[in-house]
Amino acid sequence: MITIEKQYSLLLHNTFRFNVKADTFIEYSSTDDLKQILSDKELISEPYLQIGSGSNLLFTSDYKGTILHSRIHGIEIIENADDYVLVKVGAGVEWDEFVAHCVAQGWAGAENLSLIPGEVGASAVQNIGAYGVEAKDLITQVDTLEIATAKERTFSNAECNYSYRQSIFKSELKNKFIVTYVTYKLNKHAVFNLEYGNIKAELEKYPEISLTTIRQAIIDIRNSKLPDPKIEGNAGSFFMNPIIPRSQFQELQTQFPNIPHYDVDEDRVKVPAGWMIDKCGWKGKTVGHVGVHSQQALVLVNRGGATGDEIVNLSKEIQASVKKLFNIEIHPEVNFIS
């Protein structure tokens, strides 16, 4: 089923809650629907933008083109082995609904990614991650349609060129393919990943460690730190955590002995951007209609009546502060759309 709207408000399709409009808004429910849309050049106007729930988008103006939104649903087991299961999931499935389904079935691997907003298609594009787990750790293949030709193409995990918050769909193939399905490999025998953040401390509230309690612990942690976008517009973590040379990190330790970090490899270290932003004095600060969340400095918020440009300007000020104090450049993981 295909639905088409003109001059459509995107208020409910971006979590910053900016009331911008799209010239054309189209939803589709199947791969065949999407093929029909992409093959009919009179149906839609360029440029095209495929969106999920808008949790990683910052619109700075109305969108002069066509917004596409998937309603391809379904969670299908395509291989059921003794130790693992392969599950093919529609791009329009809400990510956290999929995680909840995995936990309910006893499939391990996705539980640390609980409560991340967005849809399954975006997980493959953004390589979402949290608490020591990334989508790339679970993805085996990504089914897509090429926008220019409406032809199907399947990408293996290796072909997706995954790295921290990156994929081929965000770089050389940006805006060239639309994800239709993602296949994940989940384990039937759980190996828990509890080393990041304060998961272990949160789990002390529970009588046992299980997929269910880990999921609930992470939900509780996220709810304590992150604002509800229905109340205060935001896109979750706005900046990526920078990865710097170990030699630079060791120099920073002389000035900031308590600087937190995570080892990436022998030569590189990941430093929490939120910690640096907090040290620069931004946590809880308000500038006009925008600000930084009081519980998590990685989150920029719409205090009410803000524009996308106000968020952009605030992000630039924060970047300049971090660069001045730490000599580290931090970069948004949110996509700016104009």
Beta strands, then each sheet from edge to edge (+ up, - down):
strand 1: 2-9
strand 2: 21-28
strand 3: 48-51
strand 4: 57-59
strand 5: 63-70
strand 6: 75-80
strand 7: 84-90
strand 8: 129-130
strand 9: 133-134
strand 10: 139-146
strand 11: 152-156
strand 12: 177-187
strand 13: 233-237
strand 14: 243-245
strand 15: 262-263
strand 16: 268-270
strand 17: 286-287
strand 18: 290-292
strand 19: 299-302
strand 20: 335-337
sheet 1: 1+ 2- 5- 3-
sheet 2: 4+ 20+
sheet 3: 6+ 7- 12+ 10- 11+
sheet 4: 8+ 9-
sheet 5: 13+ 19- 18+ 17-
sheet 6: 14+ 16- 15+
end
